[in-house]
Amino acid sequence: DQWVFEPKYDGIRIVAIVLGDSVAMMTRNGHDKCRQFPEITDGLRDLGKKLGRPLVLDGEVVALDASGEPARFQDLQGRMHLRDEVEVSGRSASAPAAFVAFDLLVDGKDLLVGDDWDARRARLERVMKKLSSSMRRVLRPSEVTYQTPQPLLASARAHGWEGIMAKQR
């Protein structure tokens, strides 16, 4: 009961900062990936406008396969460093991506990093429910299971995931 499990997504770890019309998608080494993933940037901006408050989300940019499910990291590699708008636009269509949110770190004026995982997760899910149907393709909460990890581990093996993550609640 003290653990939760989620897929180990194969993508780019991002902290997304949404302040009104301003969005930043920062990597671990301090690079902003908004230019490379404009569809995600637009989705984050729309979410911030809809909520009318700042947000800071922790998550991962992942490639999507033809069915809209997270795909392998190699499918992101062609987009990671693009700078040319025409190339970015073309790759957005041919190699779609999404932001999978693991955690909500700031919601409005509330700093949540000291709250327990269950409280942060509940707020994340409430925030993500505000998404329009068109934005749910590019912004989504991570899949989690509160039971035994074996079924998720079997899915990881069947779909070729890197593995699963275990988080103490």
N, C-alpha and C positions, 0 to 999 in steps of 0.2 A: 504493500500500500504506500510505501514511501518513494516509489519510483514511477517514472513515466518514460515511454519509449517513442522514438520517432525515427523516420528514415535518415540515414546519413546522405544528405544531398551532395551531389557532385557538381559544384559550381564555384562562384566567387562570393566569399563572405563579404557582406556589406552592412554598414550602419547607415540607415536612411534617415535623413534629417529633413523635416518638413516644417517650414516657417512661412505661412501665408502662401504667396506665389513662388517662394524660393524653395528649391529642393537640392539636396546634395546626397550623393550615394557614395560614401567613402569606403575604400578598401582598407585592409589592415596596414598597408604601407602608405596610406594617405592620398591615394589617387581617387579623384571624383569620376565615376563612371556614367554620369548622366548623359554625356554626349554619345556614348556607345549604345545606350539602351533608352532611347527617347520614349518608347511606349510605356516603359516602367516609370520613367520620370513623369510623364503625363498622368499616369494613374495615381501616383503619389500626390501630385499637385491637386488633382481632382478630389482625392480623399481629404486632403487638408482643407480645401475650400468647403467641402460638404460638412466637415466637422466644425470648422471655424476656430480651430485651435492648433497649436504646435504639436508635433509628434516626433518621437525618435524610436525607430524600429530596428531590431537586430534580425538579420536574415541572410538569405543566400539568393543570388541571381542564378537561375538554372536555365538550361536550354530546354525546349519543349519538343516532344516528338509529334508525329502526325495526329495522335489522339489527344494532344494537349497535356500529356503527362511528362514529368521531369525526365530528361534524357541524359546522355553521357557528356562529360566535360568537354570532350573533343568537339562537340557541336557548338560550344561557346567560343572556342579558340579563334575562329575566324572573325569574331566581333569584338573581342576584348580590347584591341588596340586601334581600331579604326578611328579616323579623324574626319574623313571626307563625308559630308552630309549625304551625298548621292549613294555612296557605298553603304553607309549606315542604314539608309532608308531601304535599299535593296536587301540587305541582310536581315532587317527587321521582318520583312515578308518571307524570305526564304529560310531563315534560321530563327524562329520566334523564341522569345525568352520570357521568363516570369520572375517575380520577386516572391520568395516563400518566406514569410515572417515567422521567426521562432519566438520572438519576445517583444514586448512593448516596454521601453525603458523610460520614456517620458510621455505623458498624456496631458496636454494643456500645461498647467502650472505644477502638476504632480510629478515629482521624481519618484519612480517606482523601483529603482534598483535595490532598495532595502526591503521591499515587500516580498512575501513568499511567492513561489512559482505559481501556485494555484490562483492567487489573486491577480497576478500579472497576466496569466493566461486567460482568465475570465474577461479582463478588460480588453485584451487583444482580440478575442472573439467578438466582443460587442463592437469594437471599432471596425473590424473586417465585415461585419454584417451591414455596415453603411455603404458598402461598395455597390455601385451600379452593376447590373448583370454584365455589361460590356467590359468592365474593369476586373471582374473576377477571373478572367483568363490571365491577366498579367500581375495581379496581386492576390495572394492567398495565404492563409495561415498554414503552418506545417501540419502534417498529419500526425496525430498522437494516439497512443493507446495506453490505457491505464492498467490493463491486465498483464498477463504473462507475455514476455517478449517473443515467444516461439512462433506465433502466426506471422508477426511482422518480420522476423528473421527468415521464415520460409519465403515470404514475398521478396525479401532482399535477394535471396539466392535465385529465385525464379526470374526476377527482372534484372539481375546483374548489377544491383546497387553496390555501393562501396561497403555498406553494412548498416547498422542501426546505432542510434545514440541512446544512452540511458542517462536520465537526469533525475537527481534526487529532488523530490518535490519540496 
